[in-house]
Amino acid sequence: ASGGTGTSYTNQQSVSNLSSTNGATVNLYAQWSSAYASITLPTLNNRNTGGYFYSPLGWYNNTSLTTKLGNGGASYTPTASTTIYAGWELVYTRGTLNSDNYNITPSASGEYIHFGSFPQFTTDVASTGKYETISGTNYYYAPILWKIIDSSSGLICSEYIIGWRSGFKADNSSVYYSASDLRTYMESIYTNNLTAAQKAVIKTKAVSESSASSISSSAYDMALTTSDHIYPITATQANSTWTSSSTRRKYVTPYAYALGCNRNTSYSKTVNSTTLYSGYWWLRTRYSSSIVFYVHDGGSINRITPNASSPGAVPACTIAL
């Protein structure tokens, strides 16, 4: 039948006795199919090559990646002879730190990561053209520089003090990190400063909370009661990762200083031609019901009231390396 039902015959097939009525006229209808068969687009996986970590965007019909055909595993039927192209998004770059203390040379075994984007410098070091303005000064977005703390778990920590929150807990009550203002600020970095592909490689972390009365206490690892994406490191991690005050010292970006983070001009470091000075930074460990640990601008681990406005934010997270 014309609608494609009834008995079908192959092309050039010899047939006879199509009707039981002698001399009857039988109409046959040609059936046509596309010259191009449907295909299943190949599966795309993350790529980690030479220090560059890429996440798949899908398949496209041009090198400009303007017309998406589908993700890996999807069905696609071309209408003409077509070359398809895999699209990739750079998620992070891993490498060794250059002498300017910010840029990195890509290497699969490097100790530093460029991951995420945050306002930091008064010059557009990453050519993003994006900035925030405070008191008439522009602070340009640039990749956050992280140091790999634990390559087996993927724990990374910001190399610099990039942000500031007015206190660990502004009202000085319930100084558990899970109820802190600092936690809200850290999670806002995940929400606002990472792409979807970057968020996808972050592993959430959840451990129990406690307090620590001495630097040798394992309870230093007071952490989170719910799964978080970005958070401060614990006092134990700060004490074991950087075994001296000089190596534990962190430096305040111009943006963090403009927000209100303190800095000590006795300690300086040149970062991408900009002079940074050391500052206080929060840890997520509490000492008691009204005291929290932080790192002093000289690099020692000290204690302070949770409503102190001096310490800045040094985010950490765990990612797929």
Backbone as CSV, one residue per row, in Angstrom:
resi,resn,N_x,N_y,N_z,CA_x,CA_y,CA_z,C_x,C_y,C_z
1,ALA,0.848,-1.192,0.000,0.000,0.000,0.000,0.882,1.240,0.000
2,SER,0.295,2.388,-0.354,1.086,3.613,-0.470,1.627,4.087,0.874
3,GLY,0.977,3.679,1.959,1.437,4.092,3.275,2.560,3.239,3.823
4,GLY,3.023,2.271,3.061,4.127,1.436,3.508,3.701,0.137,4.143
5,THR,2.380,-0.156,4.169,1.900,-1.416,4.733,1.758,-2.441,3.624
6,GLY,1.390,-3.645,3.985,1.203,-4.703,2.998,2.469,-5.521,2.808
7,THR,2.495,-6.275,1.727,3.635,-7.139,1.440,4.754,-6.329,0.809
8,SER,5.971,-6.558,1.282,7.107,-5.826,0.721,7.954,-6.756,-0.135
9,TYR,8.610,-6.167,-1.122,9.477,-6.906,-2.029,10.794,-6.146,-2.141
10,THR,11.847,-6.884,-2.341,13.147,-6.238,-2.464,13.305,-5.616,-3.845
11,ASN,14.275,-4.739,-3.975,14.538,-4.069,-5.244,14.893,-5.106,-6.320
12,GLN,14.168,-5.024,-7.492,14.381,-5.888,-8.654,13.995,-7.346,-8.403
13,GLN,13.195,-7.582,-7.360,12.730,-8.939,-7.105,11.708,-9.352,-8.169
14,SER,11.772,-10.605,-8.660,10.809,-11.146,-9.629,9.593,-11.669,-8.870
15,VAL,8.385,-11.197,-9.235,7.163,-11.597,-8.538,6.108,-12.017,-9.558
16,SER,5.119,-12.808,-9.133,3.995,-13.240,-9.982,2.812,-13.576,-9.102
17,ASN,1.629,-13.735,-9.725,0.404,-14.104,-9.009,0.130,-13.162,-7.832
18,LEU,0.118,-11.879,-8.160,-0.107,-10.892,-7.107,-1.585,-10.742,-6.762
19,SER,-2.486,-11.298,-7.580,-3.926,-11.211,-7.317,-4.579,-12.542,-7.682
20,SER,-5.627,-12.879,-6.955,-6.385,-14.111,-7.260,-7.367,-13.900,-8.388
21,THR,-7.520,-12.637,-8.818,-8.449,-12.323,-9.919,-7.673,-12.275,-11.217
22,ASN,-8.094,-13.068,-12.177,-7.401,-13.119,-13.458,-7.515,-11.772,-14.173
23,GLY,-6.373,-11.251,-14.610,-6.357,-9.999,-15.368,-6.447,-8.751,-14.510
24,ALA,-6.419,-8.893,-13.174,-6.540,-7.722,-12.296,-5.280,-6.852,-12.374
25,THR,-5.488,-5.567,-12.147,-4.359,-4.626,-12.098,-3.924,-4.441,-10.643
26,VAL,-2.644,-4.616,-10.413,-2.093,-4.480,-9.052,-1.088,-3.336,-9.038
27,ASN,-1.303,-2.374,-8.162,-0.383,-1.238,-8.031,0.695,-1.543,-6.990
28,LEU,1.924,-1.335,-7.382,3.054,-1.477,-6.467,3.635,-0.073,-6.193
29,TYR,4.069,0.148,-4.953,4.565,1.460,-4.558,6.020,1.341,-4.118
30,ALA,6.821,2.230,-4.671,8.246,2.221,-4.299,8.404,2.708,-2.866
31,GLN,9.278,2.066,-2.122,9.603,2.456,-0.757,11.037,2.992,-0.763
32,TRP,11.226,4.160,-0.108,12.538,4.798,-0.107,13.049,4.954,1.324
33,SER,14.329,4.803,1.510,14.955,5.024,2.816,16.136,5.971,2.635
34,SER,16.548,6.604,3.754,17.669,7.529,3.694,18.943,6.809,3.274
35,ALA,19.733,7.516,2.483,21.015,6.937,2.068,22.008,6.919,3.223
36,TYR,21.668,7.637,4.317,22.571,7.743,5.455,21.912,7.104,6.675
37,ALA,22.527,6.095,7.191,21.978,5.369,8.324,22.226,6.131,9.625
38,SER,21.365,5.893,10.594,21.575,6.474,11.921,22.788,5.826,12.571
39,ILE,23.515,6.631,13.323,24.676,6.125,14.043,24.546,6.492,15.524
40,THR,25.239,5.769,16.351,25.354,6.132,17.758,26.659,6.888,17.937
41,LEU,26.551,8.122,18.394,27.751,8.934,18.564,28.674,8.297,19.601
42,PRO,29.965,8.205,19.305,30.901,7.544,20.232,30.926,8.220,21.602
43,THR,31.136,7.411,22.631,31.242,7.918,23.990,32.534,8.718,24.165
44,LEU,32.423,9.856,24.824,33.585,10.694,25.115,33.860,10.673,26.611
45,ASN,35.111,10.487,26.983,35.508,10.474,28.380,36.437,11.649,28.680
46,ASN,36.620,11.948,29.957,37.575,12.987,30.336,38.961,12.649,29.792
47,ARG,39.697,13.685,29.435,41.062,13.494,28.925,42.031,14.232,29.840
48,ASN,43.097,13.555,30.180,44.128,14.150,31.034,45.461,13.930,30.331
49,THR,45.960,14.973,29.688,47.156,14.810,28.880,48.129,15.968,29.092
50,GLY,49.326,15.643,29.486,50.380,16.643,29.609,50.092,17.767,30.574
51,GLY,49.275,17.504,31.597,48.927,18.538,32.557,47.619,19.255,32.262
52,TYR,47.010,18.975,31.106,45.726,19.576,30.751,44.608,18.558,30.975
53,PHE,43.605,18.950,31.754,42.466,18.075,32.035,41.256,18.626,31.294
54,TYR,40.704,17.806,30.387,39.576,18.236,29.561,38.327,17.417,29.887
55,SER,37.175,18.080,29.802,35.882,17.429,29.953,35.146,17.501,28.616
56,PRO,34.468,16.418,28.190,33.798,16.439,26.887,32.562,17.328,26.868
57,LEU,32.412,18.055,25.768,31.231,18.885,25.549,30.206,18.186,24.667
58,GLY,30.650,17.215,23.856,29.761,16.527,22.928,30.322,16.546,21.516
59,TRP,29.467,16.204,20.532,29.869,16.137,19.125,29.236,17.276,18.331
60,TYR,30.022,17.829,17.401,29.604,19.006,16.623,29.883,18.762,15.133
61,ASN,29.285,19.605,14.297,29.484,19.433,12.847,30.495,20.416,12.270
62,ASN,31.199,21.169,13.147,32.222,22.090,12.663,33.266,22.306,13.749
63,THR,34.411,22.785,13.348,35.509,22.975,14.296,35.274,24.149,15.237
64,SER,34.337,25.043,14.878,34.009,26.171,15.750,33.070,25.763,16.887
65,LEU,32.549,24.543,16.812,31.666,23.979,17.839,30.423,24.844,18.042
66,THR,29.838,25.301,16.931,28.652,26.149,17.035,27.350,25.361,16.941
67,THR,27.379,24.187,16.301,26.169,23.383,16.153,26.395,22.006,16.756
68,LYS,25.748,21.756,17.875,25.930,20.485,18.569,25.010,19.417,17.996
69,LEU,25.573,18.243,17.744,24.807,17.119,17.217,24.282,16.222,18.323
70,GLY,24.975,16.189,19.442,24.560,15.349,20.560,25.739,14.944,21.412
71,ASN,25.446,14.383,22.551,26.493,13.864,23.425,26.856,12.440,23.026
72,GLY,27.937,11.934,23.566,28.309,10.559,23.305,27.202,9.616,23.736
73,GLY,26.886,8.628,22.876,25.816,7.682,23.158,24.489,8.047,22.530
74,ALA,24.363,9.292,22.056,23.115,9.731,21.421,23.048,9.216,19.986
75,SER,21.834,9.101,19.456,21.628,8.684,18.068,21.638,9.910,17.162
76,TYR,22.282,9.758,16.011,22.372,10.875,15.065,22.233,10.340,13.645
77,THR,21.376,10.983,12.856,21.167,10.589,11.461,21.589,11.730,10.556
78,PRO,22.696,11.612,9.852,23.133,12.685,8.950,22.242,12.760,7.716
79,THR,22.176,13.925,7.122,21.407,14.114,5.890,22.321,14.268,4.679
80,ALA,23.596,14.279,4.905,24.601,14.370,3.853,25.908,13.853,4.427
81,SER,26.905,13.720,3.585,28.215,13.295,4.057,28.736,14.334,5.050
82,THR,29.013,13.914,6.275,29.321,14.839,7.360,30.544,14.395,8.141
83,THR,31.422,15.331,8.425,32.518,15.084,9.366,32.092,15.628,10.710
84,ILE,32.218,14.808,11.762,31.829,15.260,13.090,33.079,15.504,13.936
85,TYR,32.949,16.433,14.889,34.099,16.862,15.680,33.757,16.767,17.169
86,ALA,34.673,16.210,17.943,34.502,16.155,19.391,34.840,17.512,19.979
87,GLY,34.009,17.976,20.914,34.258,19.247,21.606,34.739,18.992,23.020
88,TRP,35.710,19.787,23.469,36.290,19.609,24.795,36.380,20.941,25.521
89,GLU,36.227,20.917,26.833,36.397,22.105,27.663,37.575,21.883,28.606
90,LEU,38.482,22.863,28.656,39.600,22.775,29.586,39.075,23.010,31.008
91,VAL,39.251,22.015,31.874,38.749,22.092,33.243,39.813,22.683,34.165
92,TYR,41.027,22.199,34.062,42.127,22.778,34.833,43.448,22.459,34.164
93,THR,44.458,23.210,34.546,45.831,22.972,34.101,46.681,22.650,35.313
94,ARG,47.463,21.581,35.208,48.360,21.168,36.287,49.800,21.366,35.830
95,GLY,50.668,21.790,36.733,52.050,21.992,36.315,52.962,22.415,37.446
96,THR,54.138,22.849,37.071,55.137,23.344,38.027,55.065,24.861,38.069
97,LEU,55.296,25.416,39.250,55.158,26.858,39.441,56.341,27.596,38.823
98,ASN,56.031,28.648,38.054,57.079,29.464,37.453,57.675,30.426,38.487
99,SER,58.737,31.089,38.111,59.434,31.998,39.025,58.604,33.225,39.379
100,ASP,57.537,33.501,38.617,56.689,34.656,38.940,55.673,34.336,40.040
101,ASN,55.699,33.083,40.548,54.843,32.635,41.650,53.354,32.628,41.325
102,TYR,53.014,32.630,40.034,51.603,32.518,39.663,51.396,31.607,38.457
103,ASN,52.084,31.859,37.366,51.911,31.036,36.177,52.575,29.674,36.371
104,ILE,52.073,28.681,35.634,52.619,27.335,35.757,52.989,26.786,34.387
105,THR,53.989,25.915,34.386,54.382,25.189,33.179,53.693,23.833,33.211
106,PRO,52.818,23.534,32.234,52.036,22.291,32.288,52.902,21.045,32.438
107,SER,52.481,20.182,33.340,53.168,18.919,33.607,52.195,17.995,34.318
108,ALA,52.128,16.741,33.884,51.198,15.789,34.491,51.538,15.488,35.937
109,SER,52.784,15.764,36.346,53.203,15.471,37.717,53.444,16.737,38.535
110,GLY,53.009,17.886,38.022,53.225,19.148,38.726,52.456,19.221,40.041
111,GLU,52.868,20.127,40.921,52.269,20.253,42.247,51.247,21.381,42.341
112,TYR,51.005,22.089,41.223,50.100,23.240,41.260,49.004,23.093,40.202
113,ILE,47.878,23.746,40.480,46.698,23.666,39.623,46.160,25.077,39.378
114,HIS,45.777,25.385,38.150,44.948,26.548,37.846,43.526,26.031,37.634
115,PHE,42.603,26.485,38.496,41.259,25.896,38.518,40.287,26.932,39.063
116,GLY,39.199,27.202,38.330,38.251,28.212,38.754,38.752,29.606,38.419
117,SER,37.920,30.606,38.635,38.280,31.988,38.319,37.744,32.904,39.408
118,PHE,38.580,33.876,39.816,38.222,34.740,40.943,38.898,36.096,40.750
119,PRO,38.248,37.207,41.157,38.922,38.512,41.067,40.122,38.539,42.007
120,GLN,41.287,38.989,41.481,42.490,38.927,42.298,43.404,40.143,42.134
121,PHE,43.744,40.490,40.873,44.787,41.491,40.631,44.219,42.737,39.962
122,THR,44.961,43.828,40.062,44.526,45.077,39.424,44.937,45.147,37.959
123,THR,45.671,44.157,37.481,45.981,44.039,36.056,45.342,42.758,35.528
124,ASP,45.000,42.760,34.256,44.290,41.629,33.652,45.296,40.549,33.243
125,VAL,45.849,39.844,34.230,46.943,38.905,33.974,46.510,37.722,33.113
126,ALA,45.225,37.391,33.123,44.732,36.251,32.348,43.948,36.675,31.115
127,SER,43.910,37.982,30.847,43.199,38.527,29.671,41.740,38.082,29.637
128,THR,41.088,38.095,30.790,39.684,37.702,30.836,38.757,38.861,30.476
129,GLY,39.218,40.099,30.717,38.370,41.255,30.475,37.260,41.400,31.499
130,LYS,37.235,40.517,32.501,36.174,40.527,33.507,36.747,41.032,34.820
131,TYR,36.005,41.883,35.506,36.528,42.452,36.737,35.394,42.869,37.670
132,GLU,35.750,43.099,38.927,34.878,43.725,39.908,35.533,45.027,40.354
133,THR,34.733,46.015,40.642,35.253,47.329,41.004,34.964,47.631,42.474
134,ILE,36.006,48.005,43.206,35.866,48.417,44.610,36.535,49.780,44.768
135,SER,35.774,50.745,45.209,36.284,52.112,45.431,37.038,52.648,44.212
136,GLY,36.511,52.407,43.031,37.074,52.935,41.798,38.210,52.135,41.194
137,THR,38.626,51.037,41.839,39.709,50.204,41.322,39.150,48.894,40.793
138,ASN,39.598,48.492,39.604,39.155,47.235,39.008,40.050,46.085,39.458
139,TYR,39.422,44.990,39.865,40.138,43.772,40.248,39.721,42.674,39.276
140,TYR,40.691,42.210,38.496,40.390,41.326,37.371,40.354,39.852,37.777
141,TYR,39.441,39.150,37.139,39.343,37.707,37.340,40.548,37.009,36.716
142,ALA,41.018,35.986,37.407,42.133,35.171,36.921,41.987,33.783,37.527
143,PRO,42.568,32.770,36.899,42.495,31.420,37.477,43.050,31.395,38.899
144,ILE,42.373,30.671,39.774,42.869,30.490,41.140,44.043,29.515,41.102
145,LEU,45.118,29.866,41.785,46.278,28.984,41.886,46.137,28.133,43.144
146,TRP,46.158,26.809,42.964,46.014,25.861,44.066,47.282,25.018,44.160
147,LYS,47.607,24.603,45.363,48.694,23.647,45.575,48.091,22.287,45.916
148,ILE,48.624,21.243,45.311,48.153,19.896,45.601,48.681,19.485,46.979
149,ILE,47.775,19.231,47.912,48.130,18.839,49.273,48.277,17.324,49.372
150,ASP,47.387,16.605,48.706,47.397,15.141,48.742,47.008,14.625,47.360
151,SER,47.975,14.132,46.606,47.705,13.701,45.231,46.846,12.442,45.184
152,SER,46.885,11.613,46.236,46.089,10.379,46.224,44.599,10.675,46.384
153,SER,44.260,11.632,47.235,42.852,11.984,47.424,42.397,13.100,46.494
154,GLY,43.351,13.891,45.992,43.009,15.029,45.146,42.753,16.302,45.919
155,LEU,43.193,16.366,47.187,42.985,17.575,47.992,43.908,18.688,47.507
156,ILE,43.324,19.849,47.208,44.084,21.022,46.788,43.698,22.204,47.662
157,CYS,44.614,23.143,47.814,44.389,24.311,48.675,44.888,25.556,47.951
158,SER,44.137,26.632,48.034,44.544,27.882,47.396,45.913,28.314,47.891
159,GLU,46.752,28.755,46.971,48.098,29.189,47.339,48.072,30.549,48.026
160,TYR,47.017,31.335,47.781,46.954,32.684,48.333,45.632,32.927,49.058
161,ILE,45.600,33.967,49.852,44.370,34.405,50.519,43.591,35.200,49.480
162,ILE,42.511,34.616,48.969,41.835,35.232,47.819,40.575,36.005,48.202
163,GLY,40.006,35.694,49.362,38.759,36.347,49.723,38.718,36.684,51.196
164,TRP,37.643,37.274,51.615,37.522,37.704,53.003,36.063,37.622,53.429
165,ARG,35.870,37.179,54.661,34.535,37.131,55.236,34.597,37.839,56.571
166,SER,33.601,38.620,56.903,33.622,39.376,58.161,33.402,38.434,59.342
167,GLY,34.455,37.702,59.669,34.394,36.801,60.802,34.054,35.376,60.421
168,PHE,34.526,34.445,61.225,34.156,33.041,61.097,32.661,32.887,61.370
169,LYS,32.223,33.507,62.418,30.787,33.560,62.769,30.533,34.926,63.371
170,ALA,29.817,35.772,62.664,29.687,37.177,63.046,29.066,37.370,64.422
171,ASP,28.120,36.482,64.821,27.445,36.706,66.105,28.122,35.967,67.256
172,ASN,29.293,35.316,66.980,30.101,34.699,68.036,29.440,33.485,68.691
173,SER,28.358,32.986,68.116,27.659,31.856,68.733,27.868,30.593,67.906
174,SER,27.763,29.436,68.548,27.820,28.140,67.874,28.928,28.113,66.832
175,VAL,30.166,28.030,67.293,31.275,28.208,66.368,31.664,26.938,65.608
176,TYR,30.760,25.992,65.520,31.004,24.879,64.621,31.043,25.393,63.183
177,TYR,31.928,24.812,62.389,32.043,25.281,61.006,30.733,25.109,60.246
178,SER,29.995,24.042,60.532,28.754,23.783,59.800,27.741,24.904,59.942
179,ALA,27.830,25.682,61.034,26.891,26.779,61.263,27.528,28.139,61.045
180,SER,28.693,28.165,60.414,29.450,29.418,60.305,29.101,30.222,59.064
181,ASP,29.369,31.525,59.139,29.241,32.387,57.970,30.330,32.064,56.956
182,LEU,31.473,31.618,57.447,32.579,31.282,56.548,32.203,30.143,55.616
183,ARG,31.442,29.201,56.128,31.006,28.079,55.290,30.146,28.579,54.122
184,THR,29.253,29.508,54.424,28.402,30.075,53.367,29.255,30.759,52.305
185,TYR,30.274,31.483,52.759,31.152,32.175,51.818,31.913,31.175,50.945
186,MET,32.438,30.114,51.556,33.198,29.125,50.801,32.330,28.452,49.732
187,GLU,31.111,28.106,50.098,30.227,27.462,49.128,29.829,28.408,47.999
188,SER,29.840,29.723,48.281,29.522,30.685,47.219,30.607,30.687,46.138
189,ILE,31.841,30.336,46.512,32.904,30.225,45.515,32.588,29.091,44.553
190,TYR,32.112,27.974,45.097,31.693,26.840,44.252,30.553,27.245,43.327
191,THR,29.589,27.958,43.866,28.406,28.326,43.086,28.728,29.332,41.986
192,ASN,29.555,30.326,42.303,29.719,31.479,41.417,31.000,31.496,40.593
193,ASN,32.001,30.709,40.965,33.309,30.892,40.343,33.848,29.666,39.625
194,LEU,32.992,28.686,39.408,33.384,27.480,38.677,32.396,27.222,37.557
195,THR,32.886,26.677,36.449,32.004,26.266,35.364,31.329,24.946,35.743
196,ALA,30.341,24.552,34.967,29.658,23.276,35.222,30.633,22.111,35.149
197,ALA,31.557,22.155,34.182,32.540,21.079,34.044,33.490,21.045,35.230
198,GLN,33.843,22.218,35.769,34.722,22.272,36.939,34.002,21.761,38.182
199,LYS,32.733,22.116,38.321,31.958,21.601,39.449,31.867,20.078,39.410
200,ALA,31.826,19.529,38.207,31.650,18.080,38.058,32.848,17.278,38.564
201,VAL,34.049,17.872,38.593,35.229,17.118,39.040,35.490,17.286,40.532
202,ILE,34.704,18.135,41.205,34.865,18.307,42.649,34.154,17.182,43.386
203,LYS,34.835,16.601,44.356,34.253,15.558,45.198,33.757,16.209,46.495
204,THR,32.533,15.901,46.891,32.026,16.435,48.144,32.702,15.729,49.325
205,LYS,32.744,16.428,50.458,33.430,15.894,51.632,32.513,15.987,52.838
206,ALA,32.477,14.935,53.652,31.652,14.935,54.852,32.335,14.132,55.949
207,VAL,32.677,14.802,57.065,33.207,14.127,58.245,32.611,14.778,59.478
208,SER,32.819,14.172,60.644,32.176,14.674,61.866,32.923,15.870,62.440
209,GLU,32.246,16.607,63.312,32.813,17.793,63.941,33.239,17.499,65.378
210,SER,34.277,18.187,65.808,34.703,18.118,67.202,35.564,19.342,67.465
211,SER,36.125,19.439,68.662,37.022,20.542,68.974,38.379,19.991,69.375
212,ALA,39.379,20.848,69.472,40.729,20.412,69.811,41.308,21.345,70.861
213,SER,41.809,20.770,71.929,42.384,21.591,72.994,43.900,21.684,72.901
214,SER,44.516,20.865,72.058,45.965,20.906,71.896,46.328,20.624,70.450
215,ILE,47.488,21.090,70.046,47.889,20.957,68.648,48.159,19.512,68.260
216,SER,48.359,18.629,69.230,48.634,17.225,68.933,47.365,16.396,68.862
217,SER,46.237,17.000,69.186,44.987,16.255,69.238,44.494,15.890,67.843
218,SER,44.073,14.638,67.679,43.511,14.225,66.390,42.191,14.929,66.133
219,ALA,41.581,15.452,67.178,40.326,16.179,67.019,40.514,17.509,66.294
220,TYR,41.765,17.854,65.988,42.019,19.016,65.134,41.229,18.928,63.833
221,ASP,40.922,17.718,63.406,40.259,17.535,62.120,38.760,17.767,62.195
222,MET,38.333,18.655,63.080,36.950,19.076,63.088,36.587,19.584,61.697
223,ALA,35.500,19.054,61.151,35.205,19.405,59.774,33.714,19.629,59.558
224,LEU,33.089,18.880,58.689,31.738,19.179,58.249,30.754,18.100,58.655
225,THR,29.520,18.485,58.910,28.488,17.508,59.201,27.646,17.230,57.965
226,THR,27.833,17.992,56.930,27.146,17.742,55.667,28.162,17.810,54.541
227,SER,27.759,17.350,53.387,28.668,17.333,52.243,28.885,18.742,51.706
228,ASP,30.124,19.165,51.675,30.494,20.475,51.155,31.435,20.310,49.969
229,HIS,31.507,21.333,49.156,32.361,21.302,47.969,33.679,22.031,48.198
230,ILE,33.601,23.222,48.778,34.788,24.038,49.031,34.755,24.456,50.502
231,TYR,35.903,24.408,51.155,35.951,24.603,52.599,37.369,24.971,53.009
232,PRO,37.587,25.485,54.240,38.953,25.700,54.728,39.555,24.357,55.144
233,ILE,40.871,24.263,55.175,41.500,23.056,55.678,41.466,23.057,57.206
234,THR,41.785,21.920,57.801,41.798,21.819,59.258,43.136,22.297,59.807
235,ALA,43.180,22.459,61.125,44.432,22.851,61.771,45.485,21.757,61.646
236,THR,45.049,20.490,61.723,45.992,19.384,61.543,46.636,19.436,60.171
237,GLN,45.831,19.672,59.151,46.362,19.732,57.793,47.324,20.899,57.623
238,ALA,46.982,22.041,58.220,47.878,23.201,58.130,49.193,22.927,58.844
239,ASN,49.123,22.194,59.949,50.314,21.911,60.748,51.210,20.871,60.085
240,SER,50.599,19.890,59.402,51.388,18.804,58.804,51.822,19.103,57.376
241,THR,51.033,19.884,56.656,51.380,20.193,55.263,52.528,21.186,55.198
242,TRP,52.467,22.211,56.033,53.536,23.202,56.102,54.149,23.092,57.496
243,THR,55.313,22.525,57.590,55.883,22.176,58.897,56.615,23.325,59.573
244,SER,56.690,24.476,58.943,57.314,25.645,59.569,56.441,26.870,59.330
245,SER,56.614,27.855,60.175,55.826,29.083,60.032,56.090,29.772,58.703
246,SER,57.325,29.745,58.246,57.668,30.451,57.005,56.978,29.826,55.793
247,THR,56.834,28.500,55.793,56.170,27.856,54.652,54.651,27.920,54.777
248,ARG,54.152,28.095,56.014,52.702,28.152,56.241,52.145,29.542,55.974
249,ARG,53.012,30.509,55.860,52.603,31.893,55.638,51.925,32.020,54.274
250,LYS,50.777,32.697,54.238,50.098,32.933,52.966,49.915,34.424,52.746
251,TYR,49.755,34.787,51.470,49.807,36.190,51.081,48.471,36.642,50.496
252,VAL,48.135,37.886,50.770,46.820,38.449,50.473,46.789,39.046,49.071
253,THR,45.832,38.623,48.258,45.688,39.237,46.935,45.176,40.671,47.097
254,PRO,45.420,41.534,46.103,44.897,42.903,46.182,43.385,42.960,46.374
255,TYR,42.675,42.027,45.762,41.211,42.008,45.901,40.807,41.696,47.339
256,ALA,41.454,40.685,47.958,41.129,40.331,49.340,41.435,41.493,50.280
257,TYR,42.520,42.192,50.011,42.867,43.348,50.848,41.826,44.455,50.688
258,ALA,41.352,44.664,49.463,40.333,45.683,49.228,39.031,45.344,49.936
259,LEU,38.768,44.041,50.115,37.562,43.615,50.821,37.672,43.814,52.326
260,GLY,38.905,43.908,52.846,39.070,44.151,54.267,39.990,43.199,54.991
261,CYS,40.590,42.258,54.275,41.515,41.330,54.920,42.778,42.066,55.358
262,ASN,43.275,41.718,56.552,44.473,42.393,57.036,45.714,41.911,56.289
263,ARG,46.797,42.649,56.353,48.072,42.198,55.803,49.217,42.829,56.602
264,ASN,50.341,42.122,56.619,51.516,42.534,57.372,52.644,42.808,56.389
265,THR,53.065,44.059,56.293,54.082,44.438,55.307,55.485,43.958,55.680
266,SER,55.603,43.269,56.826,56.910,42.716,57.201,57.269,41.502,56.337
267,TYR,56.243,40.865,55.767,56.466,39.675,54.935,55.848,39.917,53.561
268,SER,56.645,39.809,52.529,56.148,40.093,51.183,56.582,39.022,50.194
269,LYS,55.866,38.951,49.100,56.200,38.041,48.003,55.752,38.701,46.706
270,THR,56.571,38.630,45.679,56.194,39.165,44.374,55.468,38.081,43.591
271,VAL,54.242,38.372,43.210,53.397,37.426,42.486,52.961,38.082,41.192
272,ASN,53.480,37.576,40.087,53.117,38.112,38.775,53.315,39.628,38.724
273,SER,54.469,40.075,39.197,54.881,41.490,39.205,54.112,42.358,40.199
274,THR,53.302,41.721,41.058,52.571,42.457,42.087,53.101,42.053,43.460
275,THR,53.369,43.011,44.322,53.847,42.701,45.666,52.665,42.381,46.574
276,LEU,52.672,41.161,47.124,51.651,40.745,48.076,52.271,40.679,49.472
277,TYR,51.430,40.898,50.485,51.881,40.834,51.870,51.108,39.751,52.608
278,SER,51.749,39.197,53.634,51.138,38.082,54.360,49.937,38.545,55.178
279,GLY,49.042,37.588,55.457,47.855,37.904,56.237,47.386,36.722,57.063
280,TYR,46.381,36.960,57.905,45.744,35.892,58.680,44.833,35.082,57.745
281,TRP,44.670,33.796,58.034,43.669,33.016,57.285,43.018,31.961,58.173
282,TRP,41.706,31.786,57.955,40.885,30.910,58.778,41.183,29.437,58.539
283,LEU,41.109,28.670,59.628,41.025,27.221,59.563,39.598,26.831,59.970
284,ARG,39.228,25.586,59.797,37.841,25.243,60.126,37.737,24.508,61.465
285,THR,38.789,24.558,62.276,38.823,23.872,63.552,38.536,24.836,64.694
286,ARG,37.675,24.430,65.615,37.412,25.264,66.789,38.238,24.757,67.965
287,TYR,38.638,25.679,68.811,39.377,25.342,70.028,38.413,25.096,71.194
288,SER,37.366,25.882,71.245,36.357,25.762,72.294,35.056,26.324,71.754
289,SER,34.091,26.485,72.628,32.790,26.991,72.180,32.846,28.429,71.698
290,SER,33.944,29.138,72.014,34.014,30.551,71.634,35.347,30.946,70.992
291,ILE,36.162,29.949,70.643,37.473,30.232,70.064,37.703,29.336,68.850
292,VAL,38.312,29.914,67.796,38.577,29.189,66.549,40.056,29.320,66.205
293,PHE,40.600,28.312,65.531,41.989,28.359,65.088,42.116,29.113,63.766
294,TYR,43.245,29.774,63.592,43.565,30.441,62.340,45.082,30.434,62.197
295,VAL,45.575,30.807,61.011,47.012,30.945,60.795,47.361,32.429,60.830
296,HIS,48.339,32.780,61.665,48.774,34.162,61.841,49.549,34.625,60.610
297,ASP,49.685,35.942,60.432,50.409,36.448,59.260,51.898,36.084,59.298
298,GLY,52.392,35.662,60.441,53.763,35.171,60.517,53.872,33.695,60.209
299,GLY,52.730,32.983,60.169,52.707,31.571,59.810,52.420,30.622,60.953
300,SER,52.326,31.118,62.175,52.027,30.242,63.314,50.522,29.981,63.398
301,ILE,50.160,28.832,63.995,48.750,28.505,64.201,48.331,29.051,65.556
302,ASN,47.375,29.958,65.559,46.925,30.631,66.777,45.429,30.472,66.958
303,ARG,44.904,31.091,68.014,43.469,31.027,68.312,42.909,32.452,68.350
304,ILE,41.625,32.567,67.994,41.011,33.893,67.899,39.506,33.757,68.078
305,THR,38.827,34.841,68.435,37.371,34.813,68.552,36.745,34.719,67.160
306,PRO,35.621,34.032,67.030,35.040,33.798,65.697,34.517,35.040,64.996
307,ASN,34.295,36.133,65.737,33.805,37.343,65.072,34.935,38.273,64.646
308,ALA,36.192,37.820,64.771,37.325,38.634,64.325,37.236,38.872,62.827
309,SER,37.516,40.085,62.405,37.357,40.432,60.986,38.669,40.406,60.209
310,SER,39.771,40.059,60.887,41.072,40.131,60.219,41.367,38.981,59.259
311,PRO,41.087,37.702,59.632,41.509,36.588,58.760,40.772,36.560,57.430
312,GLY,41.471,36.064,56.428,40.900,35.918,55.094,40.555,34.479,54.787
313,ALA,40.068,34.245,53.570,39.605,32.932,53.144,40.639,32.276,52.230
314,VAL,41.009,31.049,52.598,41.889,30.214,51.764,41.113,28.933,51.459
315,PRO,40.451,28.848,50.310,39.606,27.688,50.025,40.424,26.427,49.731
316,ALA,39.817,25.304,50.016,40.373,23.995,49.670,39.237,23.150,49.112
317,CYS,39.580,22.137,48.333,38.587,21.202,47.818,39.282,19.937,47.354
318,THR,38.515,18.931,47.047,39.066,17.675,46.550,38.554,17.463,45.131
319,ILE,39.464,17.250,44.188,39.067,17.104,42.791,39.640,15.809,42.210
320,ALA,39.123,15.424,41.059,39.641,14.268,40.328,40.912,14.688,39.614
321,LEU,42.030,14.124,40.023,43.318,14.443,39.399,43.639,13.438,38.289
